[in-house]
Amino acid sequence: MLIIALLLFGIVAGGVAQLILGHSMDEIDWTTAVVTGLLGSFVGGLLVSLLAGDGLDLRPSGLIGSIVGALLLSWLGGMWARRARG
């Protein structure tokens, strides 16, 4: 059950990250949101949870780290896409 919750929150974190970066609800690229949300949730959430001493439990510190990780990955992905376009 925890894995399903983490997957769902990762998807939501990716969508929230794109909203924070200025996309409207109609402009959200859900493929990118899923990828950045899951990767950001894994890396950011795990890192912040371990640094805060919360372990692997689902805690607010991990949830905040998930959103920050997804935000960072979404921003980097946007920068990379703009650079590739020229």
C-alpha positions in Angstrom: 0.0 0.0 0.0 2.9 2.4 0.7 4.3 1.9 -2.8 0.9 2.9 -4.3 0.8 6.0 -2.1 4.3 6.9 -3.1 3.6 6.5 -6.8 0.4 8.6 -6.6 2.2 11.3 -4.6 5.0 11.3 -7.1 2.6 12.0 -9.9 0.9 14.8 -7.9 4.3 16.2 -7.0 5.2 16.4 -10.7 2.0 18.2 -11.5 2.4 20.6 -8.6 6.0 21.3 -9.7 4.8 22.3 -13.2 2.1 24.5 -11.7 4.8 26.3 -9.5 6.9 26.8 -12.6 4.1 28.8 -14.2 2.2 26.2 -16.3 -1.6 26.4 -16.3 -3.6 23.2 -15.7 -4.2 22.9 -19.5 -0.4 23.2 -20.2 0.8 20.5 -17.9 2.7 17.8 -19.7 1.6 14.7 -17.7 4.3 12.5 -19.1 7.0 14.9 -17.9 5.0 15.3 -14.6 5.0 11.6 -14.0 8.7 11.1 -14.7 9.9 14.1 -12.8 7.5 13.5 -10.0 8.5 9.9 -9.5 12.2 10.6 -9.8 12.0 13.8 -7.7 9.9 11.9 -5.1 12.4 9.1 -4.9 15.5 11.2 -4.7 14.3 14.4 -3.0 11.9 12.6 -0.6 14.4 9.9 0.3 17.2 12.4 0.8 15.2 14.8 2.9 13.6 12.0 5.0 17.0 10.5 5.8 18.6 13.9 6.6 15.7 14.8 8.9 16.1 11.5 10.7 12.6 10.3 9.8 13.7 7.1 8.1 11.7 5.6 5.3 8.3 6.4 6.9 5.9 8.7 5.0 6.4 12.0 6.8 5.9 15.7 6.0 9.7 16.2 5.5 9.7 13.5 2.8 6.6 15.0 1.1 8.2 18.4 1.0 11.4 16.9 -0.4 9.4 15.1 -3.1 7.9 18.4 -4.3 11.3 20.2 -4.2 12.9 17.3 -6.1 10.2 17.3 -8.7 10.5 21.1 -9.0 14.2 20.9 -9.5 13.9 18.1 -12.1 11.1 20.0 -14.0 13.1 23.2 -14.0 16.2 21.4 -15.3 14.2 19.5 -17.9 12.7 22.8 -19.1 16.2 24.4 -19.3 17.5 21.4 -21.3 14.5 21.5 -23.7 15.0 25.2 -24.4 18.7 24.7 -24.9 18.1 21.9 -27.4 15.7 24.0 -29.4 18.3 26.7 -29.7 
